Amino acid sequence: MTKLSTFVNERNPNPCSWRGVTCSKGNSSITHLSLSGLGLSSSDLLVDLCQIDTLQSLDLSNNRFTSIPDGFIRDCGEINGLKLLNFSKNRLSGFLPAFHGFDGLQFMDFSSNLLGGNIGFQFDGLVGLRSLNLSKNQFNGSVPTHLGKSLVLKGLQLSNNRFQGPIPEELMEYRNLTVFDLSENKLSGSVTDRIGQLSKLEILLLSSNDLSGEIPESLSRIETLSRLGANQNKFSGSVPLGISRYVKYLDLSYNRLSGLIPSDLLSYLNLESLDLSYNLLEGPIPMNISQSLIRLRLGSNLLNHSIPSVADGVLLKLMYLELDNNSLSGEIPRELGSCKSLALLNLAQNELSGPVPKELGNLLQLEVMKLQSNRLTGEIPDELSMLQSLSILNISRNSLTGSIPPAISSLQGLTNFNLKDNKLNGSIPDSIGSLELLLELQLGSNRLSGKIPTMPVSLQIALNLSSNYFNGSIPDTLSGLTALEVLDLSNNGFTGEIPKFLTKMGSLTLLLLPNNQLSGTPPKFEQPLIYVNTDGNNITTPKPALPKKRHLAVVAVVAVVVPAFGVIAMILVLVSKRF
């Protein structure tokens, strides 16, 4: 223990008092060592630790070990009481050794290393192995199947590797599995219906592979299954009936699922999170929605009909509602205003019509509202000014009329404000400058007019006032936007010269001024990467001065002499190679 005392920086002769050391009652023997995060790297230390034959738990995670010496496998393999071995978050590389002995080992963690190669029989002799974590390595080949002869394994985590081929049928014999994680590999083929025989499963993660075929309906019969992730694959067919009967978290997004959403899918009280986005599902959204739902994502499908109206107070837990990029029609239900926990509401890119319900102003926890690319009409309700948690408000590409409510300027948390492509008129509220966190303001393609007020100096991403009815000179109220990258004033009625203060806006990369009534010569921009468009104006562009005759003569001489030198050099090289 002398060497260990040096590594852990302890001078007390009693190791049972050291940090990370746990001893038995009466301090007669060391039973647990937790040496995590000490920057250890010595292979000799690993061998020395195996001399503690009373060890039950050895945690060496978050260190700098690069290899496991043979002496460690030999000596620690003889410690019958060793139940836990944790080498996670080190720098181990190469192949895993075969674990001979280790009769009492139950928990093994080698995650977050650089280990690779195939896994064959390295774990086959571990008679008591209950949990194996090999995630975040570089293992390849087939998914291992020899994981302890007694088949008592409960937790198998193989995510974020390079395993390929189908999920082996042999793993269906491990009937005690509760955690089964094969996500982020290169697995392919279909999933056997026998997976339903893993009747104790609580977590099944198959996401981010290349799996195909139908999702096994047998999964709906596993009563213990709480989390099922099969997203980002190539699963096809319909959503299995009853698949959400027991689960809390169900993610089938980014697949090729088609057909109708089962009528009972959203109704089970245990269901808290459902993600079916980016599939080919069609038809209506089921009317019966569980009051336990926290997250509902159905975006980027082929869903149609109207958004279901929910009874007031039913969906009080719902925090995320994403129905974007479908073909939903009808009006936005006023009852959504009773979903008091909503933080994100995304209904963009549908065929919704009618007004923006004033009841949405009751969503005091709302941070993101996306209603763009619909057919909404009417005015922007003043009640939206009550959404003090809002950071993103996008109602662009609709048919909204009326003016921009000055009360909107009370939304002090706004970072992105987008109202472009509507039919808004009137002037921009003077109070817009009070939005001190605003990074992007999109007001293009409306019918706005009047003076342009002082804008928030925080604007950085873009200020778009294009295709409106602004006129007069470009106002110097824009001169304070020193962090702005994109300024679009095109398709208006601006007159006079291009102001020189624009050249002082050092962050500008894109300045769009076409189709106005600007005149004069453009100022010289010092920004090296800026693109300026002044087409469709009365701008005079100065012609570059022609070079003097003497310079032309020099150019002519150089044009003749340089190629001549090149020919001579080539001849000399060829001659030197020949002789």
N, C-alpha and C positions, 0 to 999 in steps of 0.2 A: 504493500500500500504506500510505500515511500514515494514511488514514481507518481502515483495518483495524487498524493498530497501536493506535489509540485505543480501538476497540471491544474488542480482546482484552487491552488494558492491558499492552502491551509497549513497552519503550524501546530494546531492542537493535536496531540498524539492520539486522541480518541476519534477514530473515523466516523463513529456513530453521531458525532456532533457536526460533521461537515455538511455543507450545502449539497443537496442532491443525493444524500446517503440516508437510507432508511434501514433500521436494524430491527431484529426480532425483539420480543418482550425480554427485558433483562439485558438487552444489548449484547447478547452472546454471539450473534452472527449478523452479517450484512445480507439483507434480502432484496433490496431495490436500489439500483443506481440510476439516477437521472442526470446525465452529463450533457444535456442539450444546450446548444448555443455557446459553447466554450472555445470554439475555434480549434478543436483537436484535429490532429492529422497523423499522429504517430501509429504505425502498424504494430510496433513493439508494445505499445500501451494496450492494444486490443488483445494481444496474447496474454499479457499480464492479468487483465481483468478476468480471464477464464480460470484463474487460479482460485477465485472466490467460489467455492463449490456449493455455497448456500444461496446463490443468486436465484431469485425468482423473476426479476424484471430488470432488463438492461435497455435504457433509452440513450442512444447515441445520436439522436437526430440533430439536424441543423449544425453540422460541423464540416470538416474539410477532408474527411477520409476519401481516398481515391481507390483503395482496393481492400479486400478482406484476405488476410494471410491464411495459409493452410493451418497454421497453428491455432488460429481462432476456431476454425471449423472443428478441428480435432479435439481440442480441450473443452470448448463450450458445449460441444455435442455430448459430452459425458456428464453434464450437469443435469440430472434427471428432473430437478425442481424448476428449471428455467422455463417460464411460461410465456414471457413477452420479450421480443427482440425488435428494436426500432432503429433502423438505419436511414430513415427518411431525410430528405433535404441535405444530402452530402454530395460528393463528387465521384461516386463510384462509377466505374466504367468497365467495359468488357463483358464477359459472360458471368452469369450467376453460378456459384459453386453448387455441388450436390450436398444437401444437408443430411449427412449420415449421423445417426444418433438423434439427439434433440427429441427424445421420446415424450417429454412433457410439454413441448412447445405448442402454444395455442394461438398466439397472436404474432404476426410477422408483418413488418412494414418496411418496404424498400422504395417507397414512392419518392418522386422528385430527385432522381439521380440521372446518370447517363448510361445505364445498363442497356445491353442490346443482345441480339442473337435470338435463337429459338429457345423455347422452354420445353424440355422433355420430361425427364424423370427426377429433376432436382428436388422436388417436394414429395415424391411418391412414398418415401419412408416415414413421413411425419404422421404418426398415428393419431395425434390429438389436435391437428390444425383446425382452428375454428375461424380465423380471420386472416386473409392474405391481401395485402395492398401493394400492387406493382405499378400503380398509375404514374403518369408523367415520366416515362422512360423511353427507350428506343427499341423495345422488343419487337420482333417480327415473326413471320411464320404463322402457323395455326394457333388458335386459342388453346392454351394448355388444358389438359383434361386429367392429368395424374396429380391430384392435389390432396393426397392423403388417402391411404388405403381404407380407412374407417369411414370415409364419406361423411364426416361430421361438420364439414365446412359450413359456416353461416354467412360470412361476409367475403365476397370476391370482387375486388376493385382492380380492373385492368384498363382503365380509361387513359386516353391520350398516349397511345403507343402506335405501333404500325402492324398490329395483327391483321391478318387477311383471311379470306375464305369464309365459309359459312360458320354459324354458331354450332359447335359440335353437339350431336345428340347425346353424347356421353355425359355432358354436364347436367342433363335432366335427371341423372341418378342422384345428384346432390340435393336430396329432398329437404334438407334443413336450411337451405339458403334463405336468408332474409334480405341481404343486400347483394345485388347483382349488377355491376356497372361495367359495361363494354363500350361506353361512349367514346367518340373521337378516335376511331381506328379506321381500318379500311375493309371492314367486314362486308360481305356481299351475300347474295342468295336470299332465300325466304327464311322465316322464323317458324320452326316446327310448332305444330299445335300442342305438342307434348309439354311445351313450356308451362302450360296450365297445371301440370303435375307438381310444380314447385309451389305447393299450397301454402307455404309459410312466407312467401315473398312479401316484403314491405316496400322495397325500393327496387325498381327495374329501370335501368337507363341504357337505351340503345341508340341514343341520338348521335348525329354527325358521323354516319357510316354510309354505306352504299347498299343497304338492305332493300329488298323489293318484295313483291307479292302482297298478299293481304295481311293485315294485322290480325293475329290469331284471336278468335272469339273466346277461346278458353281463358284468356286473361281476365275476362269479366266475371269469372267464377272464383277468383282468388280473393277470399274475404279479407285477408290481411293487407292487401296491396294498397298502399297509401300514396305512392308517387310513381307515375309511369311517364317516362320521357322517351318518345320514339321520333322526335323531330329531326329534320334535316336528313332524310333518307329518300327512298323512291317507292315508299309504300303506296299501293293503289287499292282500288275497290272502295267499298263503303266503310263508314265508321261503324265498328261492331256494336251491335245492340247490347246495352247494359254495361258498356265499357267504363262508365263513370259511376257504377253502382256503389263501389266502395272507396274509390280513390279520392284524395283531397286535391292532388296536383296532377293534371293531365295535359301533356304537351304533345300534339300530333302535327305541329306546324311544319311548313316547308316539305310537303310530300305531294302526292298526286291523288289524294283521296277525292272521291266524286260522289254524286248522288245527294240525297237529302240528309240534313242533320236529323238524327233520330229524335222523335218528339219528346222523349223522356231524358235526353242527354243532359239538359241544364237543370233538371228538377231535383236531383238528389241532394239532401240536406248536408251531406258530408263534403260535397264539392266546393272548393274554395278558389281554385284557379283552373281555367280552361283556355287552351290556346289551339285554335284550328286554323290560324292564318296561313296564307300562301298555300292553298289547296285549290281544288276545282269543285267545291261544294256549291250546290244550287238550291233554289227554293226559299221558303221563308225561314226566319229565325223562330225557333219554338217559343210559344207563348208562356209556357210554365218555366219560370226562372227561380232557382233556389235563392232564398234570402241569405244564405251563407256565402254567396259568391263575393270574392274580393277582386278578382281579375277575370275579365272576359275579353278575349281577342279573337275576332272572326274576320279580320281584314284580309283583303286581297283574295277574295273568292268570287263566286258568281251568284251571290245571294240577291234575292229580289223581294218584293212585297214591302210592307211598311215595318218600321221599328216597333216592336211590341210595346204597348202601353203597360206600365207596371203600376200597381196600386201604391198610393202614397205611403211612405214609411216602410215598404217591403225590402228594398235594396239599400238599407242603411249602411251595410258594410262594403258596398262596391266602391273600389278606389280607381280602377282602371277599366275603361270601356273603349274598345277599339273596333269599329265596324267599317273602317275606311276601305276605299277601292272595291266597292261592290256595285250593285244596281238597285240599291234600296230607294224606295220612293215614298211619297206622302210627306206629311209634316214631321218635324222634330217633336216628339211627345213632350208636352209640358210637364208630365210627371217626372221627367229626368231631374227636374229641379228639387225633387225630394231626396235624391241620392246624395245626402249631405257629406259623405266621405270622399266623393269623387275628387281625384287629383289630376286625372287625365281623361279628356273626352275627345275622341277622334272619330268624326263622322265624315271626313273629307272624301271627295271623289265618289259621290253617289249621285242620285237623281232626286234628292230631297227638295221640297218646295215649301212655299209659305214663309212665314216670318221667323226670325230668331226669337224663340220664346223668352219673354222677360223673366220667366221663372228660373232661367239659368243663372240669374243673379243671386240665387240662394245658395249656390255651390261655393261656399266661402273657403273651402280647402282646395279649390281648383287651381292648378298650376299651369296646365296646358289645355287650350281649347283650339281645335282644328276643325273648321267647318268649310274649308275652301272647296272649290270645284263642285258646287251644287247648283240649284236653281232657286236659291233663297231670295225673297223679295222683302219689301218694307224697309223700315228704318232700323238703325242700330239702337237697341233699347238702352236707355240711360241706366237701367238696373245693372248692366255689366260693370259699371264703375264700382260696384260693391265687391268685386272679386279681387280683394287686396293681396291674395297669394299668387295671382296670375303672373307668369313670366313670358308665355308665348300665346299670342292671340292672332289667329289667322282666319279671316273670313273672306279671303280673296276669291276671285273668279265666281262671283254670284251676280245678282241683279239688285243689289241694295241701293236704295235711294235716300234722299235727305242729306243732312250734313253730318259731319263727324262730331259726336257729342263732346263738348268741352269737358264734361265730367270724366271722360276716359283718361284724362291727364292725371287723375288721382290714383291711377294704378302704378304706384311708385316702383313696383317690382318688375315691370315689363322690360324684357330684353329684346324681343322680336315682335313687331307690330306690322301686320300685313293686311291691307285693305285694297290692294290693286285689282284692276279689272272688275269694277262695279260701275254704278251710275251715281256716285256721290257728288254732291254739289256744294256750293258755299266755299268758305275759306278754311284754312287749317287753323285750329284753335291756337291762340297766342300762348296758352298754358302748356303746349306740347314740350316746350323747353325745360319743363320741370321734371321730365322723366329721366332722371340722372343715371339710370342703368341701361338705357336703351342702346342696343348695338346695331339694330337694323330697322329701317322705316320704309315700307313699300306702299306708296300711294299712287302709283302710276295707273294710267288708263282709267281715269274717272272724268269728272266735269268740274274739278276744283278750280278756283280762281282767287283773286285778291292777292294781298301781300303774303310773302313767305316769312313766317316769324323766325325768331331765333331758335335754332335747333339745339337739341341736347349735345353737349360737347363729347359725350360718351359714344356717339355714333361712330361705328368702326367698320362694320361689314358693308353696308350700303345705305344710300339715301336715294330713293327713286321717286321723282316727281314728274316723270315723263307722261306725254299724251294727256295733258290737261289744258287749262285755259289761262295759264300764267303769262303775264306780259311785263313790259318794262325792262329795265336793266337787271342783270343777275345781281341779287342783293348781297351786300357785304355782310349780312347776317350769317352767311355761310362760311365766313372766313375763320371762324373759331373751330371748325371741324378738322383739327390737325391730325386726328387718328383715322379719318375716313379713307376707305380703300376704293369704293365705287360711288360715283356721283352721276346720276342719269337725269338730265334736264331736257332731253330730246322731245321733239314734237310739241312745242309750246309756241308762245309768241314773244320770246325774249328779244330785246333790241339792244343796240349799243355794242360796245366792244367787249371782247372777252376780258374779264377783270384780271389784273395781275396778281391779285391775292390768291388765285387758284394755283399759281406756281409755287406758293409758299406752303401749300398743303402737302407736306413731304411724304405722306402715306398713300397718296392717290396712285392707283395703278390703272384705273379705267375712268375716263371722263367722256361722257356722251352728250354732245350738244347739237346733233343734226336736226335739220328741219325746224329752225327758228328764223329770226330775222336779224341775226347778229352781223356785225360789219367790222371793218378795220382789218388789221393784221394780228395774227395770234401772238400772244406773248411766248417767250422762250421758257419751256419747262426744263427745270434742272433735274427732275427725277429721271433716272436712267431707264426705268422699266415701265414708264407710263404709256398708255395708248390713248390718243385723243382723236375723237371723230367730230368733225365740224361740217360734214356734208350738208348740202341744202341750205347754206347761209350765204351771205355776201362777204365771205372772208377772202382777203387777198393774201395769197401765199407768196412770200418773196422768193425769186428765183436764185439759185446758187450762183455765185460769181464764177466766170470762166477763168481758168488758169492763164497766166501770162505766157507770151510766146516762148520765153526762155525756158519756162517750166515744161512747155510742150516739147521743146527740143530735147530736154533731158529725158523726158518720158520716152521719146522715140529712140534715143540712143540706148537706153536701158532695155527697151523692148527688143532691140537687135542684138546687143552684146551679151545679155544674160543667157538667151538660148544658145548662142555660139559657145560660150563657156561650158554650157551643159553638154553639148556635143563633144567638145574636146575632152571633157572629163570622162565621158563614156568610152571614148576611144582609148584613153590611157588605161582605164580599168580592164578593158578587153585584152589589150596588148600585154599587160602585166600578168593576167591569168594564163595567156597562151604560152608565155616564156617563163 
